[in-house]
């Protein structure tokens, strides 16, 4: 792609290259080796969960010394096992088993896999090593209800939280207290073995206690916090579960607990690193790049409006940046579902909110996509907005406002053939957004 002059920039191609650069930086095979410990005197057990779990397991298997025994079980989302490792597993050549289960709502496969995973921790000794491979999505994939919580209750709470518009930290606070494995409980099961956790962050702030609901790290939240979150979002609980939270019987291990004494945590890929990789690629092509934040939160459509206002200021006033430039951000926005028949996720809701606010402003092109390759539960990662998005929509009889109000952003961009589709990426550093501002031709 030509770096200059500005008129030679091909916006769609450039935006897709930036997304691909961000994803590439977060792939486990590229970031894991420096954080792997040496083999222990005892056995090495690999446990894990998340959308990147299959790729993380494949990377460990490839990097671990061939002469050092290793085994384990990792749970990932359906369709998120790299094809090469899937083929190795089918022939028995893979040393780490990878099991697929449902996301974002737990299913029976996830429950059975989690129970098996917990069973593997039995009889661990101080000479053993547990490698925990944790990435976003693990909250749903590690599906073992706490004592007194039925699996059906757990599923219902997951669904209600997803529809509520709750921030990820709030959702995971509740999930921890209804789980037999999250919120530090997996670390307690692994003691007295040495525990090394390798994390790929998908949460604003990269807090290990929030990523996949922190199965191997102390939980600073408590049952009272979980109850307040449920009250705030008006989520009902069965009487017995509410009583257990009120009594504190579902409390999680806290900082200072002996279970965490021999616990090491490494963040091997983060949203900020992915954004920096995208920025570096843009600059290599002669386009200035600016990172707003790697931890943006809020209602997706509202964040879209705010970022559209910033892009308009750049296009019209040359403030605070001079075009051509690209404005990058990450984090995890939310969608409050008002119409359950609509289709879409955080990325497409952000984009439709931005498109309405931009209203055809010349020179502004926007891509938003989820770095795991799946926006919500659909098969697209996100979509692209161009200056003629609304004009093309009207020509097809589409009402952008009605689509947004009906939570059907995916349907809107599908009709325009503007979806970004790449399939599972085998990593997950959450939302990626890029607003490219170029002088109009």
C-alpha angles and dihedrals in degrees: 000000000000113000094208159068097039092236090062093061113113101212101199093048093046094048092050091049090053092051091048091049091052092050093045091056090056099049111122094227089063100045110031109074099077092055100050114109122222118268113277130234089252130040129310118228121189118205129169153131140206144088089285092045097104093050092044090052091048091051093050091047091051095045100040114097111267091226094052114086116235134168139159151124130267127183121213138167121280109277095015100107111106108248093237093055091043088057092048090051091052091056094044093247095117115094096200120057117227119199125192125222141160129291139220093011115041119244136194092268089058092048093051093045092050092051089051090048092051090049091057090066092067116113095013112157137200092265092057128093126216117198110199115198108198130176139154115298093044092111091070097034095053093067110171113130119219118250109287094024117103121219089240091054090051092051092048093052091048091053093047093049092050091052095043100072091239118163116252093251091056093047093050093048088061094042092054093056094050094049136090093206111028128077094050096312094117089058089054090052092051096052131145090029120091109262125208116181121198112197135195105195123223097163133090108261095017092250108175089210090063101040105100086344093295104273094178103034135070117275114229092189126082142206092269089057090052092050092050091052091050090049093048093053093039095238116163123224132196111263094246094051093048090050091051091052091047091050092047094236091130093057120143131225111279135211110290094035110141089234089078097048096104098032125126122188126197125185101211099175131017139177091251092056090050092050091049090053090052091047092050091051092050092050091049086061094050097260118123114233130203127190112213097185142321093217109053117154136175139089107329097228092048093050086051091055093049095049090046089057090053092049091050090053090053093047096045104031106019088237134168088352133025118234138270089063142120125228114209133194141164139182131101122292122187138230122214104210113224098160116040092195093061122100127222147075142226096295098051093043089052090050096048090049089050094047092054091048094046091049093193099315106179120248099021122117123172135195124186123175142154111250092224088065095245124095104204107316100326129101096251127085094213138292147255131253120206131184090262096047096110093041092053090046093054090050088058093047094253121148107209094196093052091048091052094046089050094049089242100129091131091056090050095055093039090059089053092047089236100125119126107225123180106140123233111340095199093234136071128206092149130233122019120190129177126180112192116199117191130168108264115253 
